[in-house]
Amino acid sequence: MLSVLKDVTYRRLFAAQIIALLGTGLLTVALGLLAFDLAGSNAGAVLGTALTIKMFAYVGFAPVINALVAKLPKKPVLIGADLIRAGMALCLPFITEAWQIYVVIFLLQSASATFTPAFQSLIPAVRKDEKDYTRALSLSRLAYDMEALASPAIAAALLTVFSYNNLFLGTVGGFLFSALMVVLTVLPATGPASSGGTSSLWHRTTLGARIFWRNRRLRSLLALNLVVSAPTALVLVNSVVVVRDILHRPDTDLALALACFGVGSMIVALSAPRVLERLGDRAVMLTGAAVIPVALAGATVLLFQPAGDATWWLLLGLWFLLGAGNSTILTPSSRLLREASTEETRPYVFTAQFSLSHACYIISYPLAGIAGAAAGLGPASLALLILAMIGAAGAFLSWPRHSTGTVDRLEQGDEQPAGEHRQQRA
């Protein structure tokens, strides 16, 4: 897997991703402490609003901004987005009102909605060989999992020496380092975005979503995004309630529960290249779609009747399975996007995945949080189980049993930017 790091272009881009992710992790911790300082017992409402704003920025802003910057070279777009993120993070230590958090978070996450799809769509041009691209995806998944484990530990260590406001400076440094790595990297030519001058903004904004709808495997991926959102919401929103309020375990056990979720994901990410080579995307990803509802069913039974140490150990095992199931779906997902797009349509398809996948969390987060607070964790877990089962059924029904990347790409038909012609039809 590490062989892909021999390429200096990918190595610098991967370094930019890791440092920016660590900075984002520090931002998450510091933002929670800032919200508590400003709102006290209402900090949860402030954070919930901020997270909702983040999701709406991802869902609504990403397709529009991608359409607006479609004709621009990738490098200045990435650098500009990083500089905006750094500037917004630098504003956070000076915030004195909750509404200011909302404004800054919207601008910061809008810049992230610009950066992330553009960055992800660039990797296939850097690692064109399918095996190398799969290894790059596994490393990327591993970076996200490592960030989830490392950032809280780093933040805890820094907080023993500095105030939480200094964590925002770590976030600023992460984004500036990311921008520097992009500056130093010679990016491959990705071809002119010829749609920019020959089609409307609306056509370009909705292009990725229309390609998703016309492509059966991407429709399956859309359903799989719904599956992934269910365990993610349950673990991220309700782990603290289970560990601290129901099981009355110490704060360190919350970190252990979240670590089990991350370790399950990491193990799958490490083994993904070899498994995908043998079994293919469909078998691997639909296995995840089958495992997640089963593990959620176990969690639902457990949360209806939680009791003592047995519940704790079962919880750790179920969280491990949920993390592994998520990674089974998430790690190969970009392979489908690459195979179902051309060089010209790729940014639109990656942006659509970024936006549509985050739209699923607008459903799952309220189910986990609001339903959990109003009806209890058992009913909330049951609601998320039903959501995952609906997504899994859609994924199995949508994904054709026998298909190739070429066939799937041709399903896009006329859903290309105006003036473009598909070379593979020749």
Phi, psi and omega in degrees: 000319183288351180298334181292341180285352176293335178284119187295326180294310180294322181300317180291320178295321179293321176298319178299319180296314183297311183293320178296322178295318178298319177298320178295322177297319176297323178299319181299314180295312183294325181294321177299318179291323176296317179298322179294320177299321184278325189238353179059237183293345178268013181301325179299321178294320179296314180294320178299318178295317180298318179293323177295317176300319178301313182294320179293327175296318179295316186285314186270330188269324186304310181297323183292312183292325177297321178294324181290325183261011187303325184274351184276150174297148183298321189299306179296331177296312180297315181296315180299317179296319178296319180293322176295318179298318179296317180297318179293319178297326180292336178285335190299321179297342184260007183284139180235352181227149182298322183297331178294325175301316184297318180295312182295317180296321178298315181292319180296314182287333173295322175294322176295323177293339174277316187289309192298309179297321179297319178296312183295323181287345180279330185300319177300331178283335179277317180244087186281330178294135186298319180294318178295322180295320177297319177296321178296320178296320179296319177296320179297316178298320179297322179297318178297318180292320179295322178298319181297329179273320188279321186301313178299322180294317178296318179298317180299319179294318181293327182289344175285344183245320186243164171283163184296336179300331179290339177294327177298327177293327173297322176296315177301314179299322179297316180290323178293321177297318178301315179298320180297317179298321178293319178301318185280352185263133173273106184277145179290151176290129182253007177087150181289142176276082189293345179291337188305320185261356187241002178220161184285163176299321179296319179299315181289325181293322184263359186301311182300317180295323180290325175295319177304313186291327183277346184256120187296320181290327176286329172296322176295319178297323177299318177293323178295328174301323177294320177299314183296324184294333184292304178294327179299315179295316180300313184289312186287325184272319192252355179301318182296325180291317180297310187290312188271317188270322184268311182270348177055046179259162184288168181303325182298332180287335173296316177299322180294319179297314179294327179294322178299319176300315180291321181294320176302317178294318182295319181298318178294318180299321180293325183267355188301314184303316181292317182293318180296324179296325183275319190254335181089167186295315187299309182298318183291311186290323178286336171297317175299321179293336176275323183290318186299312178298324178296314179294322177294326176297318176298318179295322180297313177300317182296319185280342174287330181223063180289139181199112164066200187296325180299319178299319182299312183289324175294322178300315180299319179294318180292321177297322176298314180295321179295320176296318179295318179297318178299314182293328177300329178272315189288320185299313181277355192301323181292339176297321178295320180295319180294317184289334183263015182220162171257177178300324182285322183271349187303313179302324180291321181291316179295323178294320178298318177297317179301314184286312184291325179294321179287335176298329179298329181286340174294337175272311190285324180298312176297324177299317181289316186276303184290314179295324178296319180288324185276320188244347183110162184289329178298305177299324178296316178296323177296318178298319178291326175299315179298318177300315180295322179294321177297314178297317181297318179298317178297322180293316181294323181284330185278325189279115179296141183293325179237111179205159176234160179303321182295316179299314181297322179295322181290340177296341180296333177054237184273009180278052176243158174303142182304140176091356182258147179230141185277121184291329186288350176286339184295000000 
